[in-house]
Amino acid sequence: MIVCGDDALAHRLAGELHGVYGERVTLLVPVRPDAPRTPIARTGRALALFGRVTAAVTRTTTTAAAGGDGVGDGGEPTGTLRVVEAAEADDRALVDAGVERAAALALVHEDDETNIRAALTARRLNPRLRLVIRLYNRKLGQHLETLLDQAAAVAEPGLDPEKLDAATTVLSDVDTAAPGLAAAAVAGTTKVVQAGGLLLQALERTPPAGEAPDPGRCTLALLSATARDPAGCEGSERSGDEGPRLLPDDRTVAAATGRAAITLEAVTPAAPSSPSGRFGGSGLPVASLFSRRLRWSLGGAAAAVLALALASTFTTGDHPLHAAYLTLLDVFAIGDPAVGEPTGRQVLQILAGFVGLLLLPVIVAALLEGLGTFRTATTLRRPPRGLSGHVVLLGLGKVGTRVLARLRRMDIPVVCVESDPEARGIAVARRLRVPTVIGDVTEEGVLEAARIHRAHALLALTSVDITNLEAALSARSVSPDLRVVLRLYDDDFATAVYRTLRTAHPEALTRSRSVSHLAAPAFAGAMMGRQILGAVPVERRVLLFAAVDVADHPLLQDRKVADAFTPGSWRVVALDRTAPAYGGPYGTGAAAGGQDWRLAPDRVLGPADRVIVAATRRGLAELLGRGAATGRGTAATAPDNSVRPERG
């Protein structure tokens, strides 16, 4: 396995492949600052991150070499991890990393153009190579995936991308992490995984006091015993028995009194996205065209005109329409004077003229407000004075933009804070008419301008850990009971921050999330094959959903659904019927183009089945790891594991 990248995701992905899947990994990183021909203009953050990557790789390699017990094919140690340094991922660098003999390549640079260029080069060097590409642009990713698979088919005419290892998977770490970040800020939301034409809906359910979760439901996870307690465990793998339990069996669920559970509610085909209307998303909101005070003024004037028209009808005996016509002429001062007419008609004409005088400034105000609304339709809104119960979102980069869009789809009020007026998410905030404060969150008065004292939660999603921490501390000083979600890279640092904040503010809820930690398992699973559908965060752990062919998997094939369930590792949740190879439905509950939802426990899984599996990281590694890697393709396409890549 080859991982190309220079950030936290590359570090975690290499560790995931090496530590969980036991694969031999080559990490292709930029040249160290002390190496020759290294650009001088490198930021301090990049240098610090590279130091952590190198240190982690050195420790892992030293440990593997010192063990000396694991021996792979050809007498080579298994699970080795090495570093290849290069200025860029060009032909020479990829060849030095062993791309011609590699089974899979992950391109996880932050720049989409760099990943695309390297993907085209790698596909030319090795048409059978499995590619996993990190792209922020989802539409471009769909086209690129098709293009690279077609390129492999042209280079190797007999190659079937669906059956062999020449598959291309385009993923976005931001899209993988955004649901977890949004759900952490808003309790009780539905967790949705949508990928590959599937829609998996999971819901967090809290049982009544003193009762256990319903064992009749498909329980994916039990939350921490202290999930509702601010002084509880942090929900990581080191939380022990008090931490979350992934894929528990019925006995464990029945004994989990008082614990909230995440249950799978439905697995359905994803509906095609309908195109928005002509003015969808970017149109002018009609409700904000006139202020509430102006609308009341216009309504009062209309009521006065109606009352005068009715009074004229009863006084003069005219037809209602004719009386209304004369009243409007009098209001706009274009009617004939009521000389020689009854006194009642003359009084009504005077009153109509007075209403017309009052209506004139209202019409002028309406014109000015309408003009101002049109002029400000493309500008950022300021937070309203009476706003409360909203979510304050710090940072409108890649992560913040996706989280903002998701929160708005959930109809949750948001106020954004961004220091860069040219940030990626500013245009999205302007289009969605989201109130935004431009300013450095560490400066005095910025959080106050975002109405932090009346907010429901704070989402600190900038790329700098210290900035997120400082913002959280500043917000807690204003509102001690504020719900805080921090984006932090380092796990140890996140744990220390979490414990300190919960001790200082025991009445408030604090959560820490890492984008790379949430996304790395999905990228690692994709490198083992094109089966990963998505991930659902469970506190600080991750539950993966994968599509697995039952054939050549002895842990699944010819077994009943109940027997194929391994608590804490994996569970078959549905039968995938979306693949073209699986033609007509069979069995009860099947539907063409859908899934057999709620499979019978005694249903036997056949070799022609493709199932949807919920699995932990290590459970998926056991199901699709080294033991199954050689069986996914033919002998001609399997990577030569007996050849160890040369060190460069």
N, C-alpha and C positions, 0 to 999 in steps of 0.2 A: 504494500500500500504506500502511495506517495501523497503527501500533504503539502501543498504550496500555499504559503501565507505568512503574514508578519504581524498578526494581532492575536487577541485572546482566543478567538475561535479556532485558529490553527493549533494553538497550544493545547486546548481542551480536546480537539478532535484527535490529535496525535496520541494524547494520553488515553482517550476512550478506545481507540483501535488497539493500542498496545496493552493497556491494563485490563480491559473488559473482554475484548475479542482475542487477545493473545496473538495478534498479527505482527509480522515484521514490517516496520514503518520507516520510511525515509521522509524526513522533514526538510523541505526545500525553503530556505529562508534567505532574506537579503544579507549581504555581506556585513560582518560586524564593523563597528566604527573604526577599530584599529587595523583593519585590513586595508591593503592598498586599493586605490581608485574608488574609495567610498565617498559619496557626496557628503560635504560638510554640513549642509543644512538639514539636519535630522532633529526632530523635536525631542525634548527631554522625556516625554511620555513614551515615545517609540523606543528610545534607548532603555528605559526602565523595563518596558515590556519584553524587549529582546533579551535582557539579562535574566528575567524570570523564565523565559522559554528555554534558554541555554542551560540554566541551572537545573531546571526540571529534567531536561533531556539527559544531562550529564549524570544526575543522580540515578535516573532510571536505567541508563546504559550500564553504569557501574554496578548496580544491584544485579542486573541480569547476567553480567559477566562474572560477578563473584559467586552467583548461585551455582552455575555449572551443571545443574541437574537436568534441565530441559534440553532435549536433543531432538531436532526436527529431521526432516528429510536430508539425506546426504551428510548426516553427522553434524549439522550446523545448529547452534543454539536457537531455540524458538523464541519468538517475540522480541527480537532485537530492534533497537531504535537508534538511528543514526541521523546526523545532520549533514546536509549538503548546502554550501553557501554559494550564492550567485547574485550578480547584480540584478538580473531579471530572469524570468522563466522562459528563456529562449531555447532553441534547438540543443545547444551544447549543454545547458543546465539540465534539461529534461533527460538527455541521454546519460549524463553523469549520474542522475538520480535513478537510472534504470527503468525508464518509461517503456522501453521495448520489451521488457520482461515482466512488467508490473501487471497486477490484476486490476487495480483501480487507481484513479487519480482524483484527488479533491483539490479544487481551485477555490480558495477562500480568501483571496485578497479583498480589501474593502472597495477597490475600484472595479467597476463592472467591465470597463474596457480592457484592463489587464487580464481579467479572467477569460474574456472572450478570445483575446489574442492567443493566450496560452492553450485554450481548449482547441482551437483550430490547428495549432502546431502539434499538440499531442495526438489528435485524431489522425493527422497525416503520418506521424511516426509509428503509431500502433492503432490500426483500425479496429482491433478487437478489444481495445482498452475500455473499461467501464469508467465513465466520467461523472463526477458530481460537482456541479458548478454553483457557486454562490452569486446570485444576481438580485439586485433590488428591484429592477424593472421587470414586473411579472409578465407583461405582454411580450417584451423582447425575449424573455426566457422561454416562452412557449414556442416562438418561432425558431430560436436557437436549438432547442431540443430536437425539433423535427429536422433541422438542417444538418446537425451533426450525425444523427442516425442515418440520414440519406447519404451523407459522405462516407460513412462506414460501409453501407451497402454497395456504393459505387466502387470503393477500393477493394472490397471482397465480395464478388458477385454471389457467392454461395452462402453469405452470412445472413442469418435471420436475427435482427436485433431483439426480437421478442423472446427468442429461445436461448441465444448465446449471451456472452458477456459484453457484447458491444452495445450497451445501453447508455443513454444519457439522461441524467436526472438534474433538473434545475431546482434549487431550493433557495429560500430566503430565510436567513436567521431571524430577521425582523418579523416576518410573518409567523414564524414558529413561536416566537416569544411574546408577541403582542397580546394574544388571548390571555396568557397567564398574568401579564402585567395589569391588564385591564380588570381581570377578575379579582386580583389582589386588592385593588382599590375599592371595588364595589362588592360587598358580600352578597352571597346568594344568587349570583348570576349563573346563567347556563353556559357550560363549556361546550363549544362546537368545534369539531374537526372536519374540515371540508377539503378533500383532495382526491384526485383520481376518479371524479364522478360520484363520490360517496359523501354522505352527510351523517356524521355520528354525533349525537346529542347526548351529553352527560349533564346531570343535574346534582347539585349538592343538596342533600336532604338532612334535616336535623330532626331526630325522633323526639317525641314528648319526653319530659323529664322522667327519669327512672326506667325508660324503656330502651330496647335495643333496636337497631335498624331492621327494616322488613327483610327477612331472609328470602322471600319470594322474588325479590328483584335481582337484576344482574349487578351485583355490587363490584365496582372496580377498585375501590379503596376505602379504607376507614381513616378519617382524619385523626390527628393527634388527640389523645385523651384530654389535653389542655388546650385544644385549638381555640376555644372561646375565652381562655384565661390569658390575660396579657403577660402573666409571669410564667407561662408554660414553656415547653421545649420549643426549639427553633424549627422543628419539622424536617431535619436533614437525616441522612443515613446514620448519623451518630447519636440520634435521639433515644435509641433503645426501645423498650417496650412502650414507652409513652409516646413515641413518634408515630407517624402514619404507617398504616399497614396496606401494602399494595396487593391486590388480587387475593383477598382472604377467602377461605372456604366458608361454608354455611355454619359450621360449628363456631368458628371465630366470630362471624357476624352476630350470631345469636348471643354470644357472651360479651359483646361490645356494648354494654349498657351505657347509655348517655352519649355515645360517640356519633358524630355526624358522619355520613357516608356519601360517597360520590357514586351514583348509579347510572348505568347506561339506559337511556330512555327509548331511543329509536335509532335504527340504521336504515336510511332511505337513500334513494338516488338523489343527487344534488340537482335541484331545478336549474335550468339554464338562466343565466342572468339576463333580464329583460333590458333592452336599451332604454336609457332615460329619455324623457321628453325633450322637446326642442329647447326649453329653458330649464331642464332639470339640473339641479345642483348649483347652477350659476345664475339663475333668474333672481329678479328683485322680489323679496318677500313683501307681499301686499300688506300684511298686518303692520309692518313698520313704516308704511308710507306716510301715515299721519299719526301724531301722538294721541294718547288717550284723551287728553284735555281738549284737543281740537276736535276729535270725533264727538265728544259730548256737546261742544259748542255748535257744531253743524247739526247734530240731532235736535238740539233745542230750537234752533232757527227753523228747521223743517216743521217741528211741532207747532211753533207759533204761526207759521204760514197756514198750516192745516186748520188750526183753530180759527183764524180769520176767515178762511174760506167757508167753513161751516157756519160761522156767525153771519156771514153775508148771505148765505143760502136761507137761513131762517128769518133774516131781517127783510130782505128784498123779495124773497120768493123765487129767485133765479134757479136755473138748473145747477146742480153741484159743479159740473165741469165749467160752465160759464162763470160761476162765482169764483172758482179757483183761478181761471184765466184773468179775470179782473183784479183779483188779489195780487197775483204775480206782477201784473203791470204796475200796480200801485207800489209794490215792494221795490221794484227797480226804477220807480219814478218815471215811467214812460206812458202812464195812462192819463186820460183827460181829467181835469178837475171836476169834482162832483158838485158843480154849481147848479142850484135849482133842484137837486135831488133830495130825498128824505134825509133827516138829520142822522139817522142810524148809518146810512151809507157814507155820509161825510165823516162821521166819527171813525168808522172802520178804515176809511182811506187815510186818515191821519195816523192811526195806529199802524197801518201797513207801511207808511213812509218811515215811521220810527223804527220798525223792525228792519227795514232796508238799511237805515243808517247803522244799526247794530251789526247787520250781516256783512257790511263792507270790510271792516277789519278782519273778520273771520275768513273771508275769501282771500284777502291778501296774505294772511297767515298760512292758509292752506297752500297757496302757490309757493310761498317761501319754503315751507316744510317739505313739500313735494320735490322742489328743486334741490334742496339740501340732501334729501334722501337719495336722489339719483346721483348726486355728485359724490356721496360717501358710500355708494354701493360697492365700490372697488377699494375701499380703505378698511383698515382694521377698526373693529369696534372697541370701545372702552368698556370695562366692566360696569354694569348698572349699579346704582347706589344700593338698591334694595336686594341685591342678589345674595342668596344663602343656600346652603346645602349642595354646593357644587364641588367639583374636583379641580384642584389647581395642578396643572401639568407644567413641569419645568423641562424645557428643552424641546425644540421642534426639529431635531435631526431626523435620521432615518427611523429610529425607534419611536421617538415622540410622535412623528407624523402618522405612523401606522396605528399607534395606540389612540391618538386623537380621533382618527376615522372610525375606529371600533367603538369608542365611547359615544360618539355622536350617533352611530347606528343603533345603539342601545338607548338613545334619547336621554342621555345623562348630561346635565349642564356642566360645561368645562370653561375654565379660564386659563389661558396659556401665558407663560412667561418665557421670553427668549431674548437673549442679548444681541443676537445678530439679526438685523432687519432683512438680510438677504438669505436667511436660512431656508432650508428645503421646505419646511412645513408652513412657512408664512403664507404662501399662496393657497395652501389647503385651508388654513384658518380663515383667510379672507373669503374664500369661496363658500365655506360652511357658515360664515357670519359668526364665528366664535370670538368672544372678547379676548383681546391679546394685549399684554403689557410688554413693551420693548424696554429692556433694561437688564442690568446685571443683578442676578438674584442675591448676590452677596452685599449689594449696596443697600443703604438704609431707605426704607419706604417702598421698595419694589414689591415685596410680599404683601404689604399693607394695601397697595394699589390693587392687588389681585383679590382683595377681600378675604385674606387668609383667616381672619378671626371668625368668619361665618362659614367657612368651607367645611365640607364633610371629610375630605381626604386630600392628601398631598402625594403626587407622583413625581419623584425626582428622577428624571431620566436623562440627565446630561451625561456626557462621556467621561467626566472627571469625577472620581469617587469623592474627593475632598469637597468639591462644590455641592454634590448631593448631600453629603453629611452636614455641611454648614447650613444649607437651606433647611434641612430637617430640624436642626437645633434651633435655628431662628424661628421657624414656624411653631415649634413646641413652646418656645418662650412666650409667644403670643397666644396660642391656643393649646394648653397642656393636654387636652383630651382628643387632639386631632389624630386621625388615622394616617399613618405615614408608610409609604412604600418606596424603598430606595433601590436604585440600580447600582450594584456594587460588583466589582470583578472578583476580588480575592475572597475566597470562602472563609478563611480564618478571620480576616478583617470584618467581613459581614457578620460572622457569629459574634465577635467582640462588640461590634456596634449594636447588634440586636440586644444582647444581654445588658449592655449599659443603658440603652434607651428604655428597656422595659423595667429596669430597676429604678431609673430616675422618674419615669412616668408610668407607674403600674396601672393607672386607669385607662391608658390609651393602648391601641393596637399598633404594632410595628412589624413590618415585613420587609425582607430584603430579597431581591431577585437579581440574577445575572443572565444577560441575554445569551452569552456563549454557553453557560451551563444548561439553559433550557434548549438550545439549538444543537449542541454537539451530539447528543444521542441520535437525533434524526439524521444528521449528516453521516454519522458512523454506520447506522443501519443501511442507509442508501448505498454506501460503499460496499456493503456485503451483498447487495442485490437491489433490484428495483421493486421493493415491496413496501417501503415506509409510506404511510398515509399521513401521519401527523402525530402530535404529542399533546398530552393533557398534563399540565403541571398539577402536582399534588403537594401543596406547601412548597418545600424546597427539594422535592423529588419529582421525577418525570415518569409518566406512563406512556408507552409507545403503542401505536396502532400500526399493524403491518398486514399486508396481503401475502399469504404464503400458499404455494402449491403443495398439496398434501403428498404428491408423488415424491418418492425418494426421501421422505422424512419418517423414519420409523417411530418417532415419538407421536406422530399423528396418524399415519396411514393404517387402515384396517382397525382403528380403535373407535370406541364409542366417544361421543362428545364429553360425557362425564369422566371417562378414563383419561382423555387427553388433557384434562384440566390439572395443572400443577400449581397448587397454591403458592403464592409469592413469586412465581416465575412467568407463567403464561396462561391464557385462557382463550378458548375459541368462543367468539361472541356472535358470529354470523357467517353465513355462506355467501361468498361473493358471486353474483350472477351478472356482473357488468361486462366481463371479458367476452369478446366475440366468440372465443373458442367454446364457451359454455352456452350452447344454443338454447333448447327448450327447457322450461322448468320441469323439475321433477320433485316428488315428495310434497307433503302438505305444507301450505303456507308459502310456497314459492311464487314468485311473480317475475315475469319477463322484465329484464333490465333492472331488477331490484335485488334484495337479499332475503334469504330465509331468516327472518328475525325470530328470536327466541327458539333456537333449535332444540328439538327434543333430546333429553340426556342420553337416550338409548340409540340415537341415530349414529350409524357407522359411517366414518369418513372414508370415502373411496379415493383411489389414485387420481381420478379425473376432477376432483374437487379443488377449488381454491377458497380458502377460508380467511376471514378477518380475525386476527389474533390481537388481543391486548396483552402486552408483555412488559416486564421490567427491562432495564438495560442488560443485566446479566442473563435474564431469561431469554431475551432475544438472541444474545450471543450464543447461548447454549443451543438454541433452536436453529440458528442460521450461521453458526460460527465455523471454526476451522474444520470440524468434522463434516459439515455439510458443504463446505466451499468447493471441494473437489467434485461434488456430485451435481452442481448446478449446470455445468456445461458438458460438452463432449470431451473426449480425451484429447482431441486436436486443439481445443480452445482453452483447456485448463492451464493456468499459469504453472511454470516450472518452478515448484517450490524448492527443488534441490539446488538451484543456482542462487547464490547469495549475491546481491548487487555489489559492484565494486565500490570501494570507498573513494570519495572524491574530495 
